[in-house]
Amino acid sequence: MLDVVDRAWIIDPKRRMLHDFQADASPLEYPEDDTITHYAVLPDFSGKVQELFEG
């Protein structure tokens, strides 16, 4: 049996962006000063994209 993924977030450290790929939708790009949320998948998650690059 194959599992199906309907969403993937790809982090691009070179461009400091997050790419949001969704089944049946055009990809979205979030630059580091944007806030990323997705209430249907992660209802309590909200954060700045730039926080993904801090470490």
PyMOL commands that set and color helices and strands:
alter all, ss='L'
color gray80, all
select helices_A, chain A and resi 49-53
alter helices_A, ss='H'
color red, helices_A
select strands_A, chain A and resi 7-12+17-22+28-31+35-38+42-48
alter strands_A, ss='S'
color yellow, strands_A
deselect
rebuild
show_as cartoon
